[in-house]
Amino acid sequence: MENFLPIFLQVTGMQVLESAYIIHNSNNIKTVISRQGFLQEKYNDLLSNRNDPSYATYTEMAIATYKERYYDRPLQDVQLAILNNPVEFNLVEFYCESLVNTLKRFCAKQSEEISQMKLISAKQKRTVKTLQIIQLVRSEMTDKYSTTLGYEHALNEIDKLGFDSKI
């Protein structure tokens, strides 16, 4: 079992890099929400093993493996920050910001598609579905992060979308 921890650190490091990338870049709200719980678990694993002497070595191996596996996806600063210094990384702020940015991309795409629709009923249906997704994000933020610093800012960003007033 002696070699378990280093291997665990390398695998966890890869999972953190992959999940941070997905959360930061996804256009799918439900993907971001589902990945958040997984990333939280892996982040907690990083925190609990941060003082292990092999931490830096095996997280560097995770970075090298990631670069090899995803050669077409350069590592982003946020990925390196969470892996290299999980104690200083604000996971909640990252998640809230990523969720809002994903919602912005989603709403922009929906607005564009709605504007090209010819039938009023189709426009109304899509608007309702989009508003349901916006409400899902609001609920996610309220249920999990209403007591955090980034909560009010995130809600303000969602309100700035003004999606329902665009249609």
N, C-alpha and C positions, 0 to 999 in steps of 0.2 A: 504493500500500500504506500510505500515511501514515494514512489513516482506518481502517485495519483494527483497530488496538488499541482505540480507543474503542468501536467497534461490538462487538468481542469482549468488552470489559468489560461492556457493557450486557447482551448475550446471556448471558454467564456469570453475571452477577448474577441475572438472571431464573431461570436454571436452578438456581442455589443456593437461591433463595427457594422455588421449587417443590419441590425435592428435600427441603429441610429441613422443609417443611410435611408432606410425605408421610411422611417417616421419623418425625416427631414425633407424627403423628396416625393413622397407619394401624392397622388391625386385622388386617392380613395379614402374617404373619411373613416369608413369602417375598418380598413386596414390599419390606419394610424391608431385608432382606439384599441384594436385587438393587440397590436404590437406593444403598446405602452405597458401593459401588465407584464409581459415577457421581459421587456427591457428593464423594468423596475426590479424584477427578480435577479437578473444578471448584474445589474448595477449594485445591488446589495451584496452579491457574491464578490464583486471587485472590492467594495469597501471593506468587507470582512477579511480579505486576504491582502490588502494593500501593504501591510508591513512585512509580508513574507520576503525573505532575501531574494527569491527567484522571480518576484513579481515583474520587475523591469525586463528581465531576460525573456520571459515567456509572453509578455504582452508585445514585446518587439517581434517575437516569432509570429504572433497572431497578425501583426501589421504586415510582416513580410508575406505571410500566407494569403492575406486579403489582397495585397497588391498583385500577387501572382494569379489568384483566382479571378479577380475583378480588374484586370489590366485596363479595361476601358472605362473604369470609374475611379478617377483620382480621389484619394482620401480627402475628406473635407475637414476643416479646422475643428468642427464640432465633434467629429468622430475621434480625432486625436485627443481633444480636450477631455472627453469622458474617460478614455482609456488611460491616458497618461496621468491624470490627476482627478480621480473620481471624488476626492474629498472636497475639492474646490468647485466642482462642476455642479451647476444648479439644474438638476434633472426636471424639476417641476416647471421651471421657466422655459427650458428647452421644449418640453412637451406642449405647454400652452401655446408657445410661439409657433411651433410646428403645426399644431392643430388649427390655429387661426389661419396660417398661411395656406394650408391644404384647403380650408374652407374658401378662402379667397380665390384660389385657382379653380375650385369646383364651381363657385358662383359665376366666375367670369366665363367659364365654358358653357354653363347653363344659359346665361344671358345671351351669349352668342347664338346658341342653338335655338333658343326661344324666338329671338328676333328674326330668324330665318323661317320659322313655321308660318304656315298660311292660315290654318284653322284656329279660330279663337279658342275653341274647346281644347285643342292640343296645347296651346299656350297656357291655358288655365291649369290643365292637368300637370304640366311640367313645373309650373310655378308652385303649385301645392306640394309636389314631391320635393322640390328644392327647399321650400320653407320647412318641410318636415326634417330635412337634413340639418338645416340651420338650428332648428329646435333641438335636435339630437346633440349637436355640439354644445349648445347652451346648457343642456341638462348634464352632459359629461363634465363641463367646467364647473357647474354649480355643485353637483354631487361630490366631486373629488377635490376641488381646488378653491372653494369659496373663501377659505380663510388664508389663502396665500397672497403674496404681494402682487403677482402678475394677474390675478383674477380680474380686477377692475379694468386694467388695461386691455386684457383679452376681450372682455365684453364690449368695451368701447370700440375696439377694432371690428367686432362683429356688427355692432350697430352702424358703423361707418359704411358697411357694405350697402345698406339701404336697398337690399335686393327687392323687397316687396314693392318699393316705390318706383323701381325701374320698369316694372312690367305694366 
